[in-house]
Amino acid sequence: MHGQQDTGAAAPPVFRIRGLSKTYGSGELAVRALREVDLDVARGEFIVLLGASGSGKSTLLNILGGLDTATSGQVLFGEQDLSAAGEAALTAYRRRHVGFVFQFYNLIPSLTVFENVSLVTDIASDPMPVDQAIAMVGLAARSDHFPAQLSGGEQQRVAIARAIVKRPDLLLCDEPTGALDYATGKLVLDVIARINKELGTTAIVITHNAAIAGMADRVIKLGDGRIQSVEANAHKLSPSELAW
């Protein structure tokens, strides 16, 4: 079965989300971050999550990544019920299946690029060679540099190499271009798009920048903890075609 190449509806979803709700706090101080979210995500899909601050984007991403748990509802990753998983099972899920990229790079200043990326390989069951991951993000020549010797965009690409070296099924990115200028942001988006295409990695990217939505398979807009709209792009743009 060539599931990796089958983008039709017959491919089983990598995520099946039903009635997902998340409430922080209780009583008068309760904040309802997600309200009855239903969503399927196909394997290998590139999804952009759009929405204002407080719309529930990061909460949804954190639950899908096993960093947070729902108050009610169900999240199935394949056949695994994340909503019923304990902390040990969620830790194993994150290690085996998820690569995270955040707005801030979280690199260890005293380690080189190679060392920052190789740290993750200790917890991966089938990592790619570290040099291969670094080459994929275009930094082969900077492998022995320290973070302080790199630009912001280069540091973000190191963070992406660190996320993909363990060959994750999922690449979850929370505002990956938020701290970068226009040209550098495009470079980082190009890396994410290539990984999605070449490795078949399911990519979900949070952004407040609506222009980035053009490169997605589907654009999901959130507001007040609910999905407001889901739109498929008939013609995906490459990062170089984006303008904002």
C-alpha positions as CSV (number, residue, x, y, z in Angstrom):
1,M,0.0,0.0,0.0
2,H,1.5,3.4,-1.0
3,G,-0.1,5.3,1.7
4,Q,2.5,8.0,1.6
5,Q,1.5,9.0,-1.9
6,D,-2.2,8.6,-1.5
7,T,-3.6,12.0,-0.6
8,G,-7.2,10.9,-1.4
9,A,-10.0,10.6,1.2
10,A,-9.3,6.9,1.5
11,A,-6.1,7.4,3.4
12,P,-6.7,7.0,7.1
13,P,-6.4,10.3,9.0
14,V,-3.3,10.7,11.2
15,F,-5.6,12.6,13.6
16,R,-9.3,12.2,14.3
17,I,-10.5,14.9,16.7
18,R,-14.0,14.8,18.1
19,G,-15.7,17.2,20.6
20,L,-12.3,18.5,21.8
21,S,-12.6,21.0,24.6
22,K,-10.1,22.6,27.0
23,T,-10.9,24.7,30.0
24,Y,-8.2,26.3,32.2
25,G,-9.1,27.2,35.8
26,S,-12.6,26.9,37.3
27,G,-15.6,28.9,38.4
28,E,-15.6,32.6,37.5
29,L,-11.9,32.4,36.5
30,A,-12.4,29.6,34.0
31,V,-11.1,30.2,30.5
32,R,-12.5,28.0,27.7
33,A,-9.6,27.7,25.3
34,L,-11.2,25.1,23.0
35,R,-14.9,24.4,22.5
36,E,-16.2,21.2,20.8
37,V,-13.6,21.1,18.0
38,D,-14.1,18.4,15.4
39,L,-11.3,17.8,12.8
40,D,-9.6,15.1,10.8
41,V,-6.0,15.6,9.6
42,A,-4.7,13.5,6.7
43,R,-1.2,11.9,6.7
44,G,1.3,14.1,4.9
45,E,-1.0,17.1,5.0
46,F,0.2,20.7,5.4
47,I,-2.2,22.6,7.6
48,V,-2.0,26.3,8.6
49,L,-3.8,27.3,11.7
50,L,-4.9,31.0,11.6
51,G,-6.5,33.0,14.3
52,A,-6.1,36.0,16.7
53,S,-4.3,35.7,20.0
54,G,-6.4,33.7,22.4
55,S,-8.3,31.9,19.6
56,G,-7.1,28.5,20.8
57,K,-4.4,27.8,18.2
58,S,-1.6,27.0,20.6
59,T,-3.8,25.0,22.9
60,L,-4.9,22.8,20.0
61,L,-1.3,22.4,18.8
62,N,-0.1,21.5,22.3
63,I,-2.8,18.9,22.7
64,L,-2.0,17.3,19.3
65,G,1.7,17.3,20.4
66,G,1.1,15.6,23.7
67,L,2.2,18.7,25.7
68,D,-1.3,19.3,27.1
69,T,-4.4,17.2,27.7
70,A,-8.0,18.0,26.8
71,T,-10.7,18.6,29.4
72,S,-13.2,16.6,27.3
73,G,-13.5,15.1,23.8
74,Q,-11.2,12.6,22.0
75,V,-8.0,12.8,20.0
76,L,-7.0,9.7,18.1
77,F,-3.5,9.5,16.6
78,G,-4.0,6.6,14.3
79,E,-5.3,4.0,16.7
80,Q,-3.8,5.6,19.8
81,D,-6.2,7.5,22.0
82,L,-4.1,10.5,23.3
83,S,-7.0,11.8,25.3
84,A,-6.8,8.6,27.5
85,A,-3.0,8.5,27.7
86,G,-1.1,9.0,30.9
87,E,2.1,11.1,31.2
88,A,4.4,8.2,30.4
89,A,2.5,7.3,27.3
90,L,2.4,11.0,26.2
91,T,6.2,11.3,26.7
92,A,6.8,8.2,24.6
93,Y,4.4,9.6,21.9
94,R,6.3,12.9,21.8
95,R,9.6,11.2,21.6
96,R,8.6,8.8,18.8
97,H,6.3,10.8,16.7
98,V,6.5,14.6,17.2
99,G,9.0,17.3,16.2
100,F,8.3,20.8,17.6
101,V,9.4,24.2,16.3
102,F,8.6,27.3,18.4
103,Q,9.0,31.0,17.8
104,F,12.1,31.0,20.0
105,Y,14.8,28.6,19.1
106,N,15.7,27.1,22.5
107,L,19.2,26.2,21.3
108,I,21.9,25.4,23.9
109,P,24.4,28.2,23.6
110,S,27.5,26.2,24.6
111,L,26.9,23.5,22.0
112,T,27.6,23.6,18.3
113,V,25.0,23.2,15.6
114,F,25.9,19.6,15.2
115,E,25.8,19.0,19.0
116,N,22.4,20.8,19.4
117,V,20.9,18.6,16.7
118,S,22.5,15.3,17.8
119,L,21.1,15.7,21.4
120,V,17.7,14.5,20.1
121,T,19.0,11.4,18.5
122,D,19.5,9.7,21.9
123,I,15.8,9.5,22.4
124,A,14.9,8.6,18.8
125,S,14.4,5.0,17.7
126,D,15.4,5.5,14.0
127,P,17.1,8.9,13.7
128,M,18.6,10.2,10.4
129,P,22.3,11.0,10.3
130,V,22.8,14.4,12.0
131,D,24.7,15.7,9.0
132,Q,21.8,14.8,6.8
133,A,19.3,16.8,8.9
134,I,21.7,19.8,9.0
135,A,22.1,19.6,5.2
136,M,18.3,19.5,4.7
137,V,18.0,22.9,6.3
138,G,21.0,24.3,4.3
139,L,23.5,24.6,7.1
140,A,26.1,22.0,6.3
141,A,28.8,24.6,6.2
142,R,27.8,25.9,9.7
143,S,27.8,22.6,11.5
144,D,30.6,23.5,13.9
145,H,29.4,27.0,14.7
146,F,27.8,28.0,18.0
147,P,24.3,29.7,18.1
148,A,25.8,33.1,18.9
149,Q,27.6,32.9,15.6
150,L,24.4,32.4,13.6
151,S,21.6,34.8,12.5
152,G,18.1,34.4,13.8
153,G,17.0,32.6,10.7
154,E,19.9,30.2,10.8
155,Q,19.1,29.4,14.5
156,Q,15.5,28.7,13.5
157,R,16.7,26.3,10.8
158,V,18.9,24.5,13.4
159,A,15.7,24.2,15.5
160,I,14.0,22.6,12.5
161,A,16.9,20.2,11.9
162,R,16.7,19.2,15.6
163,A,12.9,18.6,15.2
164,I,13.3,16.5,12.0
165,V,16.4,14.4,12.8
166,K,14.3,11.8,14.6
167,R,12.1,11.4,11.5
168,P,8.9,12.5,13.2
169,D,5.5,11.7,11.8
170,L,4.4,15.2,12.8
171,L,6.1,18.6,12.5
172,L,4.3,21.1,14.8
173,C,5.3,24.7,14.4
174,D,4.1,27.6,16.6
175,E,4.8,30.9,14.9
176,P,8.1,29.7,13.4
177,T,8.6,33.0,11.5
178,G,7.3,35.2,14.3
179,A,10.8,36.6,15.3
180,L,12.1,36.7,11.7
181,D,12.2,39.3,9.0
182,Y,10.4,38.8,5.6
183,A,13.2,37.2,3.6
184,T,14.4,35.1,6.5
185,G,10.9,33.9,7.3
186,K,10.5,32.7,3.7
187,L,13.7,30.6,4.0
188,V,12.3,29.0,7.1
189,L,8.9,28.3,5.5
190,D,10.7,26.8,2.4
191,V,12.5,24.3,4.7
192,I,9.2,23.3,6.4
193,A,7.5,22.9,3.0
194,R,10.4,20.7,1.7
195,I,10.3,18.5,4.7
196,N,6.5,18.1,4.3
197,K,7.0,17.2,0.7
198,E,10.2,15.1,0.7
199,L,9.7,13.2,3.9
200,G,5.9,13.0,3.8
201,T,5.8,14.6,7.3
202,T,2.4,15.9,8.4
203,A,3.0,19.6,9.1
204,I,0.8,21.9,11.2
205,V,1.9,25.5,11.3
206,I,0.4,28.2,13.6
207,T,0.7,31.8,12.3
208,H,-1.1,35.1,12.7
209,N,0.2,36.0,9.2
210,A,-2.6,35.2,6.8
211,A,-0.3,35.4,3.7
212,I,1.4,32.1,4.8
213,A,-1.9,30.3,4.4
214,G,-1.3,30.2,0.6
215,M,1.3,27.4,1.0
216,A,-1.0,25.1,2.9
217,D,-3.2,22.2,1.7
218,R,-5.9,23.4,4.1
219,V,-6.3,26.6,6.1
220,I,-8.2,26.3,9.4
221,K,-9.3,29.5,11.1
222,L,-10.0,29.5,14.8
223,G,-11.8,32.0,16.9
224,D,-13.1,31.9,20.5
225,G,-12.0,28.3,20.8
226,R,-14.0,27.1,17.8
227,I,-13.2,26.3,14.2
228,Q,-14.6,29.2,12.2
229,S,-13.8,27.9,8.7
230,V,-11.8,25.2,6.9
231,E,-10.6,26.1,3.3
232,A,-8.7,23.9,0.9
233,N,-6.2,25.6,-1.4
234,A,-6.8,24.4,-5.0
235,H,-3.4,25.8,-5.9
236,K,-0.7,25.7,-3.3
237,L,1.9,28.5,-3.5
238,S,5.6,28.0,-2.9
239,P,7.1,30.2,-0.1
240,S,8.8,32.3,-2.8
241,E,5.4,33.2,-4.2
242,L,4.1,34.5,-0.9
243,A,3.9,38.2,-0.2
244,W,3.0,40.1,2.9
